Amino acid sequence: MEGERAEGDELIDDYVDCLMSLDTNARAGPSDALILGAPVVEGAVGGGTEPDAMRDFASAEDPKEPVLGMTFESDEAAKAFYNEYARRLGFPFRVGRSRRSKGTEEVVVMKRFVCSREGVYKKKQTSPDEATRKRERMSMREGCNAMMEVVRESDHWVVSKLEKAHNHDLGTCSTKVGYLRARGLLGGSDKVTMLGPDEMAFLRQNVLGEGGDAQGLIDYLKKAQANDPAFSHAIQVDKNGCVVNVFWADARAKAAYRHFGDAVTFDTSYKKNKYMMPFVTFSGVNHHLQPVIFGCAFLMEETEFSFVWLFETWLSAMGGKAPCSLVTDQNRAMKAAIVKVFPNSCHRFCKWNILSRTKQKLTHAYTEHPTLRDELESCVLESETIPTFETKWTSIIDKYDLRKNSWLQAIYSIRQKWIPLYLMDTFFAEIAPTWKLETMNDFYKKYFNTKTTLEVFLNQFNLSMASQYEDEAKADMDTYLNKATTKTASLIEKQAASTYTKAIFSKFQEEFTESLGFIIQKTSDGCISKYSIRKDEDPTETFYVTYNASNKMAKCSCKYFEFSGILCRHILGVYIIVDPRTLPPDYFLRRWTRKARDDDALLEENNNYDDEDPSQSITSRYNVLCVDAIRCAEKGSGSEAVYKAAKDILQKAYQEIIAYERNPGRGSQRDAININEDVTIDDAMNDQSMPDSGPKVTNLLGQFLVSSWSPV
């Protein structure tokens, strides 16, 4: 029956909560906050200051023992305090009970934090068949009454009930592994032998979905490796030989990164629900504004060491080229790892996560002032200049008397790390302030629940990725077959329509149309001229464009082009005046154009690999050859005739490689294939009626790679 809790659900709840409370770097919940009142450190962007962005605390004195009447700024601050208290004494805890207010606006008004040994586990009766399918699990519930209850009073929380005494020994669950083994969740029968060169010993159970199908993960990686020679995966183990993190990326992920890896989001959406699998992705956006995945991982430990390992492993799989920008959630260990692994990448906190937490932190204020949320979000998302944002922010704070709100103080003090206006000189591939890329949280909502097994999860994820590839192929076809509609007779608009994909052209067209509504005045003449641009109805918002007549390049004070890769309406307005024919090619970033995935880009990337010394490592040589192999696959799949020609060429090339490996002295004899046959690959591409028996080809792999044919 739907909603009925199956046997073992309470044990799973205990298990997850225990891991959360025991881990020094436990996964943060969706309302984890910035630390308030902590010493500030030098900010990484804009010379600002940044509080530690990890947790709240109760008071300046930071008492070590809970007492009745103690006050906290929020329920999460109370939870963070009790978490530290529980960790210090050595007992796991969970949220045992909560209560919401009655009425249309339901808000949490009470939370009770209890020892995880609270209550008594009652085993449910099962049929003989069910008993054989399910493994007997130990319960840790022993009727312990230790707890701390907090209730909401106006804008703060107060400890209303407290019990410190436990009915069991403390300090016995000091580590995750020890706890799992004590619970019988990681015993001798649960050990899994890793198949691989490193001969890793154990894979932790009961972490990856109900039942912890660890062997399923191993099988998945083995199958993926067998089907995709370019597939990369790595496993990190702790000192006890237990797996803590697993990473993988396939050939398509690597190819996507070569084309669209300049702006990356490290997606940790699983944190929004503590029962989600600890599944993370490196993602970005393609030339159709669709999400693309650059790699995946199961992240079972959130320490700085684990993050460094994951980032370095991913970066190596991607060819060693770091992204220009990186967007992540707030996490102290993650931030430290990013500084080490990506020192030249611009790191930004996700604005959507901070706005979501702001909604939770200001629940009381949002209920009392219904317009506050819209005004705050409009201030963050719609302000066009830094002075405008800061003026609006101050006005809102004063209007609603929120100057003493420590959460708003904290996020404002780190505005240089999450407000896009302060980072406009860095490319983030964001084309609109309110535009939001689909995240793994959307995937979780569609396909995940507490009963989802690892096998089902991975299969569903693969289907979702296949759907993404299909959507990109459909968008490619639509762009090639259906001409974009222009709104004017401008040659600039026509140039953009024939260069960009339809999705990007739509955004360019919006900027181009808006450029016609500005008042443009030249303020300085000469080889480098200057212009002021403003709208008649809003003279306070003035932008400044400089135009260099010698190279026909322009720059705007809004820095929208640097941030998004699309020209802003202000520069377009100036171009209409100074040179209304065409735009310089430098303004059409390849990643936004129809040719984003064309062979020229791959060839350029291959040349970059060739600049490296392939003798340095197997990985370097492997990456170089993978580029060639992917180019063959993309070129050879254009039609049935070309596929057959490509298949024949590659088979013969492989035979020659094997022959050379067995007898390197043969050198240039090239006995395995005949390079003097009659039919060229270009003939194969032009002759769609080629017989099924297979074409004869010349120049083989080299001829195939440099062919200029492009699929329509």
C-alpha positions in Angstrom: 0.0 0.0 0.0 1.3 3.4 -0.9 2.7 5.3 2.1 3.1 2.1 4.2 6.6 1.8 5.7 8.2 -1.5 4.8 10.3 -3.5 7.2 13.7 -1.9 7.7 12.7 1.7 6.8 13.3 2.8 10.3 16.7 1.2 10.3 17.6 3.0 7.1 16.4 6.3 8.7 18.7 5.6 11.7 21.6 4.7 9.4 21.4 7.9 7.3 20.9 10.1 10.4 23.8 8.5 12.1 26.1 9.1 9.2 25.0 12.7 9.2 25.7 13.3 12.8 29.0 11.4 13.1 30.7 12.9 10.1 32.7 16.0 10.8 32.1 17.0 7.2 28.5 15.8 7.1 26.4 16.6 4.1 24.7 19.9 4.6 21.0 20.2 4.5 19.1 22.5 2.2 19.0 25.2 4.8 22.5 25.1 6.1 23.7 28.6 6.5 26.6 30.9 6.5 28.4 31.2 9.8 27.4 34.5 11.4 29.8 36.6 13.4 32.9 34.6 12.6 36.2 36.3 11.7 36.3 37.4 8.1 39.0 36.4 5.6 40.2 38.0 2.5 37.8 37.4 -0.4 38.8 35.8 -3.6 36.9 38.2 -5.8 36.7 41.9 -5.7 38.8 42.3 -2.6 35.8 41.8 -0.4 35.5 39.8 2.8 33.9 36.5 3.3 32.5 34.8 6.4 32.9 31.0 6.6 30.0 29.8 4.6 29.2 26.6 6.5 27.1 26.8 9.6 25.2 29.0 12.2 26.0 29.1 15.9 23.9 30.0 18.9 25.8 32.9 20.6 29.1 34.6 20.9 29.9 32.6 24.1 29.3 29.3 22.1 28.3 27.2 25.2 29.3 23.6 25.1 26.3 22.2 27.0 22.6 22.8 26.1 20.5 24.4 28.8 16.8 25.2 29.1 16.0 28.6 27.8 19.0 28.8 25.5 18.1 30.8 22.3 19.1 30.3 18.7 18.7 32.3 15.6 17.1 29.5 13.7 16.2 25.8 14.0 19.2 25.0 11.8 21.4 26.9 14.2 20.0 24.7 17.0 20.6 21.6 15.0 24.2 22.6 14.3 24.8 23.2 18.0 23.3 19.9 19.0 25.3 18.2 16.2 28.6 19.5 17.8 27.4 18.5 21.2 26.5 15.0 20.1 29.8 14.6 18.2 31.8 15.7 21.2 30.0 13.3 23.5 30.1 10.5 20.9 26.4 9.7 20.1 24.5 9.9 16.8 21.2 11.8 16.7 18.3 12.5 14.4 15.3 14.8 14.1 12.7 12.8 16.0 9.7 15.0 15.7 8.7 18.4 14.3 5.4 20.4 14.3 4.1 23.0 11.9 1.7 25.9 12.5 -1.9 25.7 11.4 -3.3 27.8 8.6 -2.5 28.6 5.0 1.1 29.4 5.7 2.5 26.3 7.4 5.8 26.9 9.0 7.9 24.8 11.3 7.3 25.8 14.9 9.0 22.9 16.8 11.8 20.5 16.3 13.0 17.7 18.7 16.5 16.3 18.3 16.8 12.8 19.8 19.5 10.3 20.3 19.4 7.7 17.5 18.9 5.0 20.2 15.6 6.6 21.1 12.5 4.4 20.8 12.1 0.7 20.4 12.3 -1.1 17.1 9.3 -3.4 16.4 9.9 -6.0 13.8 7.0 -6.5 11.5 5.6 -9.9 10.6 6.6 -11.0 7.1 5.8 -13.9 4.9 8.3 -16.8 4.4 9.1 -15.5 0.9 9.8 -12.0 2.1 11.9 -13.4 4.9 14.2 -15.2 2.5 14.6 -12.1 0.3 15.5 -9.7 3.1 18.7 -9.9 5.2 18.2 -9.6 9.0 19.4 -6.2 10.3 20.3 -5.1 13.8 18.4 -2.3 15.4 20.2 0.3 17.5 17.1 1.6 19.2 17.3 1.0 22.9 14.7 3.4 24.4 17.1 6.2 25.1 15.3 9.4 26.2 18.1 11.9 25.6 16.8 14.8 23.5 16.7 18.6 23.0 13.4 20.3 21.9 13.3 23.8 20.5 10.3 26.0 19.7 9.8 29.1 17.6 9.2 32.3 19.5 8.8 35.3 17.2 12.1 35.6 15.3 14.2 33.1 17.4 14.1 29.6 18.8 14.2 28.6 22.4 15.1 25.3 24.1 11.8 24.2 25.8 12.6 20.6 26.8 15.9 19.0 27.5 17.1 15.5 28.6 20.9 14.9 28.8 21.0 11.4 30.3 21.6 8.4 28.1 20.8 4.8 28.9 23.9 3.5 27.0 27.6 4.0 26.8 28.8 7.0 24.8 31.7 7.4 22.5 31.4 4.0 20.9 30.5 5.2 17.4 33.5 7.2 16.5 33.7 6.5 12.8 31.4 5.6 9.9 33.1 2.3 9.3 33.0 1.3 12.9 29.4 2.2 13.1 28.4 0.3 10.0 30.2 -2.8 11.2 28.7 -2.5 14.7 25.3 -2.3 13.1 26.0 -5.5 11.0 25.8 -3.4 7.8 29.4 -4.0 6.8 30.3 -7.4 7.9 32.4 -10.2 6.3 29.4 -11.2 4.2 29.1 -7.7 2.8 32.7 -7.3 1.6 33.0 -7.1 -2.2 36.3 -7.9 -4.0 37.2 -5.2 -6.5 38.1 -6.4 -10.0 40.9 -4.3 -11.3 44.6 -3.7 -11.3 44.6 -2.1 -7.9 42.8 -5.1 -6.3 40.8 -2.9 -3.9 39.4 -4.9 -1.1 36.0 -3.6 0.1 33.1 -1.5 -1.2 31.0 -0.1 1.5 27.4 -1.4 1.5 24.1 0.3 2.3 25.1 3.7 1.0 24.0 3.6 -2.6 20.3 3.1 -2.4 18.3 0.6 -0.5 20.3 -2.6 -0.1 23.5 -0.9 -1.2 24.0 -2.7 -4.4 27.8 -2.4 -4.4 28.3 -5.2 -6.8 25.9 -3.5 -9.2 28.2 -0.5 -9.3 31.2 -2.6 -10.1 29.3 -4.4 -12.9 28.1 -1.1 -14.2 31.7 0.2 -14.5 33.0 -3.0 -16.0 30.2 -3.0 -18.6 30.7 0.6 -19.5 34.5 0.1 -19.9 33.9 -2.9 -22.2 31.4 -0.9 -24.4 33.4 2.3 -24.5 37.2 2.1 -24.7 37.4 5.9 -23.9 35.5 5.3 -20.7 37.4 6.5 -17.6 36.7 5.6 -14.0 38.6 5.8 -10.7 37.9 4.7 -7.1 39.3 6.2 -3.9 39.7 4.1 -0.8 40.5 5.0 2.8 43.2 3.5 4.9 41.0 0.5 5.8 40.6 -0.3 2.1 37.0 0.9 2.0 35.7 2.8 -1.0 34.8 6.4 -0.2 34.4 7.9 -3.7 33.8 6.7 -7.2 34.2 8.7 -10.4 33.5 8.0 -14.1 33.2 9.7 -17.4 32.5 8.3 -20.9 33.6 9.3 -24.3 30.6 11.6 -24.9 31.2 13.4 -21.6 34.8 14.1 -22.7 33.8 15.2 -26.1 31.2 17.6 -24.6 33.8 19.0 -22.3 36.2 19.8 -25.2 33.5 21.9 -26.8 31.6 23.3 -23.8 33.9 22.9 -20.8 34.7 26.6 -20.4 31.9 27.0 -17.8 31.2 24.2 -15.4 28.7 23.6 -12.6 29.5 21.1 -9.9 26.1 19.8 -9.1 25.5 18.5 -5.5 21.7 18.6 -5.6 21.5 15.4 -3.6 22.0 17.6 -0.5 18.4 18.9 -0.8 17.3 15.6 0.7 19.4 13.5 3.1 17.9 10.2 1.7 19.2 10.9 -1.8 22.2 8.9 -3.1 25.4 11.0 -2.8 25.5 11.4 -6.6 27.3 14.5 -8.1 27.9 15.6 -11.6 30.1 18.1 -13.5 27.8 19.8 -16.0 27.5 22.6 -18.4 25.4 24.0 -21.3 25.8 23.2 -25.0 25.2 25.4 -28.1 21.4 24.9 -27.9 21.3 25.9 -24.2 20.7 22.3 -23.2 22.4 20.6 -20.2 25.4 18.4 -20.9 27.3 16.2 -18.5 31.1 16.2 -18.2 31.4 13.4 -15.6 29.7 11.8 -12.6 30.7 10.5 -9.1 29.4 9.0 -6.0 30.8 11.2 -3.2 30.5 9.3 0.1 33.0 11.5 2.0 33.0 15.3 1.9 36.4 16.1 3.2 38.9 18.4 1.5 41.1 15.3 0.7 38.1 13.7 -1.1 37.3 16.8 -3.0 40.9 17.3 -4.1 41.0 13.6 -5.3 37.7 14.0 -7.2 38.6 17.3 -8.9 42.1 16.1 -9.8 40.7 12.8 -11.2 38.1 14.6 -13.2 40.5 17.2 -14.5 42.9 14.5 -15.7 40.1 12.6 -17.5 39.2 15.9 -19.2 42.7 16.3 -20.6 44.1 18.6 -17.9 42.3 21.7 -19.2 40.7 23.6 -16.3 37.4 25.5 -16.8 37.3 29.2 -17.0 34.6 29.3 -14.3 33.2 26.9 -11.8 29.8 27.2 -10.0 29.2 25.2 -6.8 27.3 25.1 -3.6 28.8 26.4 -0.4 31.1 24.0 1.4 34.2 24.8 3.3 36.1 21.6 2.3 35.0 22.0 -1.3 36.2 25.6 -1.5 39.6 24.7 -0.1 40.0 21.9 -2.7 39.0 24.3 -5.5 41.7 26.7 -4.5 44.3 23.9 -4.8 43.1 22.2 -8.0 41.6 25.1 -9.9 43.7 28.1 -8.9 43.0 30.0 -12.1 39.3 29.2 -12.4 36.8 31.8 -11.2 34.8 30.1 -8.4 31.2 31.3 -7.7 28.6 30.1 -5.3 25.3 29.2 -6.9 22.9 32.1 -6.6 19.8 29.8 -6.8 20.9 27.8 -3.7 21.5 31.0 -1.7 18.1 32.4 -2.7 16.5 29.1 -1.7 18.2 29.2 1.7 17.2 32.8 2.1 13.6 31.7 1.7 14.0 29.3 4.5 15.9 31.6 6.7 13.4 34.4 6.3 10.2 32.3 6.6 8.9 34.5 9.4 9.7 37.7 7.5 8.3 36.4 4.2 5.0 35.4 6.0 4.7 38.9 7.6 5.7 40.8 4.4 4.3 38.9 1.3 6.2 41.2 -1.2 9.6 40.9 0.4 10.6 37.7 -1.5 9.8 39.2 -4.9 11.7 42.4 -4.1 14.8 40.6 -2.9 14.9 38.3 -5.8 14.3 41.1 -8.3 17.1 43.1 -6.6 19.5 40.1 -7.1 18.4 39.0 -10.6 17.3 42.1 -12.4 19.7 44.9 -11.3 21.8 45.9 -14.2 24.7 47.7 -12.4 26.4 47.3 -9.1 25.3 50.7 -7.7 21.7 49.9 -8.6 21.9 46.6 -6.8 23.4 48.1 -3.7 20.9 50.9 -3.6 18.0 48.6 -4.0 19.4 46.2 -1.4 19.8 49.0 1.2 16.3 50.3 0.4 14.7 46.8 1.0 16.6 46.3 4.2 15.5 49.6 5.6 11.9 49.2 4.3 11.4 46.0 6.2 13.6 46.8 9.1 16.1 43.9 8.5 19.4 45.6 9.3 19.9 43.3 12.3 19.1 40.1 10.3 22.4 38.2 10.5 21.6 36.0 7.5 21.1 39.0 5.2 24.2 40.6 6.6 26.2 37.4 5.9 25.1 36.9 2.3 25.6 40.6 1.6 29.2 40.5 2.9 30.0 37.7 0.4 28.1 39.3 -2.5 31.3 39.2 -4.6 31.2 35.4 -4.5 27.6 34.8 -5.7 26.0 38.0 -7.2 26.7 37.8 -11.0 27.1 41.6 -11.3 30.4 41.4 -9.4 31.8 38.7 -11.8 30.8 40.0 -15.2 34.3 40.1 -16.4 34.4 36.2 -16.4 32.7 33.9 -18.8 29.9 31.8 -17.2 27.8 30.9 -20.3 24.7 32.4 -18.7 22.6 34.3 -21.2 20.0 35.8 -18.9 19.9 36.6 -15.1 16.7 34.6 -14.6 17.8 31.7 -16.8 18.2 28.4 -14.8 19.8 25.3 -16.2 18.2 22.0 -15.3 19.9 20.3 -12.4 20.1 16.8 -11.0 17.5 17.9 -8.4 15.0 17.9 -11.3 16.1 14.4 -12.2 15.8 13.2 -8.6 12.2 14.6 -8.4 11.2 12.6 -11.5 12.9 9.3 -10.9 14.1 8.9 -7.3 12.6 7.7 -4.0 13.9 5.9 -1.0 13.1 2.5 -2.6 15.2 3.2 -5.8 18.0 0.7 -6.1 21.4 1.5 -7.5 20.7 -0.5 -10.7 17.4 1.3 -11.4 19.1 4.6 -10.6 22.0 4.1 -13.0 19.7 2.7 -15.8 17.4 5.7 -15.4 20.3 8.1 -15.5 21.6 6.5 -18.7 18.2 6.8 -20.2 18.1 10.5 -19.2 21.6 11.0 -20.8 20.4 9.3 -24.0 17.4 11.6 -24.0 19.8 14.6 -23.7 21.8 13.4 -26.7 18.7 12.9 -28.7 17.5 16.4 -27.8 20.8 17.8 -29.0 20.6 15.9 -32.3 17.0 17.1 -32.9 18.1 20.7 -32.2 21.0 20.3 -34.6 18.7 19.0 -37.3 16.2 21.8 -36.7 19.0 24.4 -36.9 20.3 23.0 -40.2 16.9 22.4 -41.9 14.8 25.3 -40.6 16.1 28.8 -41.2 15.8 31.3 -38.3 13.3 34.1 -38.9 14.7 37.6 -38.8 12.7 40.7 -37.7 14.6 43.3 -39.7 16.5 43.7 -43.0 19.7 44.3 -41.1 22.8 42.5 -42.4 24.0 42.1 -38.8 20.8 40.2 -37.9 21.1 38.0 -41.0 24.8 37.3 -40.2 23.8 36.2 -36.7 20.9 34.1 -38.0 23.2 32.1 -40.3 26.0 31.7 -37.7 24.3 30.9 -34.3 22.1 28.0 -33.4 18.4 28.9 -33.2 18.4 29.0 -29.4 21.3 31.4 -29.3 20.1 33.5 -32.2 16.8 34.0 -30.3 18.7 35.6 -27.4 20.9 37.6 -29.8 17.7 38.8 -31.6 16.3 40.0 -28.3 19.5 42.0 -27.6 19.5 43.3 -31.2 15.8 44.4 -31.0 16.4 46.1 -27.6 19.3 48.0 -29.0 17.0 50.0 -31.2 15.4 51.7 -28.2 18.4 53.4 -26.7 19.6 57.0 -26.8 23.2 56.9 -28.0 25.5 59.9 -27.7 29.1 60.1 -28.7 31.1 61.6 -25.9 34.7 61.2 -27.3 35.9 61.2 -30.9 39.1 59.8 -32.5 40.5 56.4 -33.4 39.0 55.2 -30.1 35.6 56.8 -29.7 33.3 56.7 -26.6 29.6 56.5 -26.4 27.0 56.8 -23.6 23.9 54.7 -23.9 20.7 55.1 -21.9 17.0 54.7 -22.2 14.8 57.7 -22.1 12.5 56.4 -19.4 15.5 55.5 -17.1 18.3 58.1 -17.4 19.9 56.8 -14.2 21.0 53.5 -15.9 23.8 54.7 -18.2 26.3 52.4 -19.9 29.5 53.3 -21.7 30.9 51.8 -24.9 34.3 52.3 -26.3 34.8 51.6 -30.1 38.2 51.0 -31.7 38.0 52.0 -35.4 41.3 50.3 -36.3 40.1 46.8 -35.4 36.4 47.5 -35.3 36.1 46.0 -31.8 34.1 47.5 -28.9 33.7 47.1 -25.2 30.8 47.9 -22.9 30.8 48.8 -19.2 28.0 46.2 -18.6 30.5 43.4 -19.6 27.6 41.2 -20.8 29.7 39.8 -23.7 32.5 38.8 -21.4 30.0 37.1 -19.1 27.7 35.4 -21.6 29.6 35.3 -24.9 26.8 37.2 -26.7 27.0 40.9 -27.7 25.0 43.2 -25.5 22.3 45.6 -26.8 24.6 48.6 -26.0 27.4 47.5 -28.3 24.9 46.4 -31.0 23.4 49.9 -30.8 26.8 51.5 -31.5 27.6 49.0 -34.3 24.3 50.0 -36.1 25.7 53.6 -36.1 29.3 53.0 -37.0 29.2 50.0 -39.3 25.8 48.5 -40.0 27.1 45.7 -42.3 28.6 42.8 -40.4 30.1 42.1 -37.0 33.8 41.0 -36.5 34.1 37.2 -36.3 35.6 37.4 -32.9 32.2 38.2 -31.5 30.8 34.8 -32.5 32.1 32.4 -29.9 32.4 29.0 -31.6 30.7 27.3 -28.6 27.4 29.1 -29.5 27.5 28.5 -33.2 26.2 25.8 -35.5 29.8 24.6 -35.9 30.4 24.1 -32.2 31.0 20.4 -32.6 32.5 20.5 -36.1 35.8 18.6 -36.9 37.8 21.8 -37.0 37.3 22.3 -33.3 38.4 18.7 -32.7 41.3 19.1 -35.0 42.4 22.1 -33.0 42.1 20.2 -29.8 44.1 17.3 -31.3 46.8 19.8 -32.2 46.9 20.9 -28.6 47.4 17.3 -27.5 50.1 16.9 -30.2 52.0 19.8 -28.6 52.4 17.6 -25.5 55.0 14.9 -25.3 53.1 11.6 -25.7 55.9 9.7 -24.0 55.0 11.3 -20.7 52.3 8.8 -19.8 49.9 6.2 -21.1 47.1 8.7 -20.3 48.6 11.3 -22.6 48.9 8.8 -25.5 45.4 7.5 -24.8 43.9 11.0 -24.9 45.5 11.8 -28.2 44.2 8.6 -29.8 40.8 9.0 -28.3 40.4 12.4 -30.1 41.1 10.6 -33.4 38.8 7.8 -32.6 35.9 10.1 -31.7 36.5 12.1 -34.9 36.2 8.9 -36.9 33.0 8.0 -35.2 31.4 11.4 -35.7 32.5 11.5 -39.3 31.6 7.9 -40.1 28.1 7.9 -38.8 26.8 10.5 -41.3 25.3 7.9 -43.7 25.1 4.2 -44.3 27.6 4.3 -47.1 30.1 6.4 -45.2 29.6 4.1 -42.1 30.6 1.0 -44.2 33.6 2.8 -45.6 34.7 3.9 -42.2 34.2 0.5 -40.7 36.4 -1.1 -43.4 39.1 1.5 -42.9 39.2 1.1 -39.1 39.2 -2.6 -39.2 42.2 -2.6 -41.6 44.0 0.0 -39.5 43.5 -2.1 -36.4 44.9 -5.1 -38.1 48.0 -3.1 -39.0 48.4 -1.9 -35.4 48.3 -5.5 -34.2 50.8 -6.6 -36.8 53.1 -3.7 -35.9 52.8 -4.5 -32.2 53.9 -8.1 -32.9 56.7 -7.1 -35.3 57.8 -3.5 -34.7 60.7 -4.0 -37.2 58.3 -4.0 -40.1 58.1 -0.3 -39.8 56.7 1.3 -42.9 56.1 -1.9 -44.9 52.3 -1.6 -44.0 51.6 -5.2 -45.2 48.3 -5.4 -43.4 46.5 -3.1 -45.8 46.8 -2.0 -49.4 47.1 1.8 -49.6 46.9 1.7 -53.4 43.2 0.7 -53.8 40.9 2.5 -56.1 38.0 4.2 -54.2 38.6 7.3 -52.0 36.6 8.2 -49.0 35.3 11.3 -50.8 33.9 8.9 -53.4 32.2 7.0 -50.7 30.6 10.1 -49.3 29.3 11.2 -52.7 28.1 7.8 -53.9 25.1 7.0 -51.8 24.3 4.0 -53.9 27.5 2.1 -53.0 26.9 -1.7 -52.9 26.7 -3.5 -49.5 29.8 -5.5 -50.2 31.8 -2.6 -48.9 34.0 0.1 -50.6 37.6 0.0 -51.5 39.4 2.9 -49.9 42.7 4.8 -50.1 44.7 6.8 -47.7 42.8 5.0 -45.0 42.6 6.7 -41.6 44.4 9.9 -42.5 42.2 10.5 -45.6 39.2 9.8 -43.5 40.1 12.2 -40.7 40.9 15.2 -42.9 37.9 14.9 -45.2 35.9 18.1 -45.4 32.5 16.4 -45.6 29.9 17.7 -43.1 26.5 16.0 -42.4 23.4 18.0 -43.3 
